């Protein structure tokens, strides 16, 4: 937005007042993608030599944002300790480590969406531990996928590797796991992550996709990705959720544009009906099941990426409809409010941080065709929380991380790719 002065003011406020030395218990996943990702992104923007977004360098900046990210990541590291699988505990206390009553259950996305932020931090610090722990968690999750379908469940026990939730889909609980497999290849050049993504994508299209074979021709219903049992691919319910609206964006990054267009169309049709996206929608009954809309960004993100890939002005019209709906039904005196019921348009007294970091950002970029990001889209990558990382050669040399992983003092114990230990619901 070329508002460098406000950026520098915000950085200064963070430097002066932010501290993670608190007796607070946080979610490892959320703290990583929201806070560490934001700190690293701002730091990298400040350090970019050409300063393409204006002069973002605060006076006397001494890498304070990087130090804050390092401090928080170090406080999250205990979550990776004491698990026989290498999959982290879902929560950690910032002063005291893993709480005594901590749950041994975590969702696949929560444990498998750490590699970008932890990886970038490792490269900037020259310390392999953060990336190695995140990659070990990813590979451990991979080892527990079904040997029948190649699918993952949505909740796993971090001690035993048993699947406590056997629903497989591309929405809540799993969505960003697949996104980060692909993005780890884009950012780090990690061919192993690409192989894992390609195998997962093939399994998803074979077992989750319903409807006609081709997007815009042939007989049958339009394609839709449903939730299935990870062990046999049978449909387990009749709903899709709003987080699944990010899937078309992943398909764009994978180059499967026709499929992305079809996937996007379903969620756009729901938006047109309600001027919002209900948290859960029953595709069989054609009715919402969970009615609130917390201003999520996933549909906007996919709309933005599809426009960048196709330059079809249709997606500008989609973006304007979304923008108009949000302004009409969510705008309040002091900001924008979560819509409590999409059929009534009443409000909740909250505005999630992702509305500013993602929803507004993608809407702005959709219409700002001359933005530096849009003109140089092959040089940048968005994290799952909408933070910007440069695609740079400094993140490609991974020899040291690989050596560290192979010689870790706490190896993963008894990790198997099979189903005989799984309790699939």
N, C-alpha and C positions, 0 to 999 in steps of 0.2 A: 504493500500500500504506500510505500515510499515515505512512511512516517518514522524516520530514523530517530527523531528526538524522543518520541514516546517509547520506542524500543529501548533506547539507552536509559531512560528514566526507570523503566521496568527492570532492566538488568541491575541498576544501582539499588533498587528496593530489595531485590532478591539477595544481592551481596550483603546488604546491611542487616537484613532481618531474618533470612532463612537459616534455620538450624534443624538438624535431624537428631540432635542429642535430646530426644524426648522419650518419656516412658509411655510410648504409644505402640499398639499392635497394628500392623498394616498388612494389606494383601501384597504379596511379592509381585504378582502379575501387574496389578494396577500401579504400584509404586514404580515399577520398571518402565512400563510403556508411557505413563503420564508424566512422571517427575524426572526420572533419569533421561528418558527420551527428549523431553523438553529442554533440559539443561544442556545436553550434548548438542542438540540442534542449534540452540542459540549460540553456544560456544563456537561451533563450526561456521556459522554465519559471520560471527565477529572475526574469525581468523581467516576467512576467505580473502586471498590477496587482492583480487580485482574489485571487491566490494560492489557487486552488481546491483544490490538492493539499496544503495545509498551508503553513506558513512555510518556504519553501525558500531563502530569501535568506541566504547566508553573511555573516558579519560583514565589513564593509569590502570588499564585492565591488565591483570596478571593471572589470567586463567582461573579466576575464582569459580566460574560456573563448572568448569571441568573438575575442580577440587570438590565442589559440592556433590557432583554426580558420583565421584569416586567414594566420598564419605558415605553416601546413601547405599551404594552398591556393596561396600564392605559390611554395612550393617545388615544387608539382605543375605550375605553369604552363608550364615549359619543355617538358613533354610535348606541348603543342599547337603548338610551334614547329618549323619545318623539315619539315613534312609538306605535300605539295602538295594534299591533300584537306581539310585542317582536322580530320581525325580524329586523335586524340592517340596518341602512343606508349603502349604498354601499361604500361611501367615507367619510373621516373625515380629518380635518386639524389638524396637530400634535400639534399646539399651541392653536388653537381657536375653536376646536370642529367641529361639523357638519356645513358645509357652508350653508349660507342662501339660495342659489340656488340649494341645493342638490336634486338629483332625488329621487323620492319615488318608483322607480322601481329597482328591483334587480333580479338576476338570482338565481335559486334554489340552484345550486352548490355553488355560492358565499356566500349565507347566511347559507348554511347547511354543510359547510366544515371547521368548526372552533373548533370542540369539542376536537380533539386530542391535539392540541397545547395549547388551553386554559385550557383543563383539566389537562394536565401535569403541567402547570404553577401553577394552583390552588393547586395541591397536593404538589408541591415543596415548595410553600409559606405557605401552611396551610391556604389559603384564598379562600373560596368557590365561590367568586363572579364571577370569570372569567369562570369557568366551568359552573356555574349555568346560566349565560347569554347565553353561546353558546348552552347549552342543551335546554334552553327555546326557542331559535330560531328554533332548530331542531323540537321540539315538536309542535311548532306553524305551521311550514311548513307541518308537518304530518297532522295536523287537517284540512288543506285546500285541501287535496287530493280529487279526485273525489270519490263520494260515489256510483258511477256506476261501474267504472273500477278499482278503487284503484290507479290510475295513478296520476302523478304530471305534471303540466305545466312547462315551462322553464323560465318564467318571471312572477313575482308577485308584486303587489303593497303592500308596507310594512305598509301602513296605513289602507287600506280597506280589504286586503286579496284577492282582486279580481285578477284573473289570466289575465295578459295582454299578455302573450304568452302561447298558449294552446298546443304547440307541446310537446309531450312526447317521450323521447328516452333515450339512454344510452351514448350519446356523449356530445358535448359542451352544457353547461348550466345546465346539470344534473349529469354528470358522477361521480364526486367525492362525491356527496351527498350520493349515495348508498354505495360507498366505505367506507365512514366514519361511516355509520350505523353499518356495519360489524366490522370495525376496533375498534369502540368504545366498542364493546363487547369483542374483543380479548384483548385489552389493559386494560380496566377498569372492565371487567366482568359484564357489564351492560346488564342484560337480557332483559330489555325493548327495547334497541337498536337492539338486535338480533331479537326480535319479529317483530319489524318494518322492519328490513331488509328482514326477511323471507316472510312477507306478500308482500313487494314490489317485491321481486324476483319472487314470484308466479304470481303476476299481470303482470310483464314484460314478462315472458315466455308465458303467455296466450295471451297477446294482441300485443306484439311487434315481436314475433318470427314468421318468415315465412319459408317456405320450408318443406322438409320431416321431419317426426317425429324423426327419428334416424340419428345420425351424419353420419355414414359410411355405412348405408344399407337402403334398401327400394327405392321406386320410388320418383321422384320429384327432385327439385333443392336442393342444399346444404342449410342448415339453415342460416338465416341472421336475424339480429335484425334491424327493420326499425323504422322510425319516424312516430308517429301516433297522432291522436287527443286524448287528455287526457280524453274526455268525452265519446267517443264511440269506441275507438281503431281502427278507420279507418285510413289507410295510408294517410299521408298528403304530402309527397314528395318522390322522388326517389333517395335520396342521403344519404350517410353515411359520417362521418367526422373522421379525424385522431385521435381525442381524444377518439373515441369509441374503438380504439385499446387497451385501458386499460381494457376494460370489460372482456376479457379472464383472466386477472390477478385476477380480483375480483372473477370470477368463480372458479379459482384455490383455492383461500382462502376459498371459500365456499364448496370446495370438489366436485364440479361438473366438473370433469376433462374432460369427453368426450365432454361436451358442450364447454368447454374452448378450446379444440383442434380444434373443428369446427370453433368457432368464430375467433381464431387466424389465421386459414388457409386462410380466406378471405383477411385479411390485408397483409399476407405474399405474396399472389398471386399478389396483387396490387404492393407491393414493387418490386417483381421480374420483373414486367413489366416496371417500371419507375426508378428503383434503388433509390427510395425515396417514400415517402407517401404524395400524394397531400392533401392539407388541407380538401378538400371535393371531393368526388368521386360519380358519378352518376352510381348506380348499374344497372339501366335499359338501359342506353345508353352505359355503359361500357367505360366511359370517365371521366376525371377529370373536375370538375366545378370550383374549386378554386385551382390555380396551384402551390402556393408556399409551400415549406417545411422548416419550421424553426428549423430543427434538433430535432423535438419532441421525447420524450423518450417512449411513450406509447407502441409501438410495441416491443421495446427492453425489457421493463419491463415485458410484458406478456411472451416474449420468455424466459427470465430468470426464471420466476416463473414456467413456464411449464417444463423447464428442471429440476428445483429443485424437482418438484412433480413427474416427470416420469423417469428422468435420461436417456431419449431417446436421443442418440447422434444427432438425426435429428436437435434438437434445437441448438446444437453447430454449425452445418452447417448453420442454419438460421442466427445465430449471426455473423458468419464469413462473410456471404454475406452482411449483414447490415454494418459491420465494413469496409469491402472493398469498398462498395459503398460510404460511407461517406468520406473515405480517398481519393477516386478517384474524387469525384464530389464536395465536400464541403471544402476540405482543401485549405487554402490560406496561404500567407506568415506569417501572424501574428495570426493565429488561424483557426477557421472553420466558414464558412459563411452560412447564410440562402440561400437556393436555391430558386430563384425568380420564376422560371418556371420549373417544373419537366420534361417537354418535351424538354427543351432547355439547362437546367443545368447552366443558368446564375445566378449571385449572387446578394444578397442585402448586404449592408454594416452594418450588425448586427449579433451578436451571442448571443442568449438568455441565461440567467443564468441557465435555466433548462438543457441545453446541458451538462454543467459541473456537476451540482448537481444530475442529473438523467441519462441522456443518457450514458455518459462515465462511470458512476458508475456501472450501470447495465451490461454494456458490460464487464467491468473489472471483476465483480463478476461472470459473466457467465462462464468465462474461468479459474478463480482461484478456483479450486475445494477444495483446502486446506485452504481457507480463514476461519478465525474464525467464520464469520457470516454464511457461508455455513455449517459449521460443527455444528453450534448451532442455526439453523434457528428457532427453537421453542422458543428461548429466545429473539428474536428481531422482531420489526415491523417497516416497512417503512411507513412514512407519504406519502401523495399524492405528495409531492415535493421531495421525495427520502431521507428525513432525517431519521436517525436511532434513534428509541426509544427502550429501554430495556423493555421487558415484565416482570414487577416486582411487587411483592406483595404490594409495597408502593403505587401503583396506584389503588389498588382494593377496599380499604375502602372508600365508598362513602356515608356513613350515614350522615356526616355533610353537604355535598352538597345537599342531598335530603331535609334535614330539612331547609336549607337556601332557597331552591327553593320554598318550601311550605309557607314560611313566608316572601317572598320578599315584599318590600314596594311598588313596581310598578308592580302589577299583569297584566297579559295579559288580554286585554279587548275583550270580544265578539268574541272568536275564535270558529269557527264552521267547522265541517267536512261536507260540502255540496256544491252544485254547484249553488245555486240560486243567489249568488252574483258574480259569475264568468262570465267574458267576454272572452270566449275562441275564439282565432282567428283560 
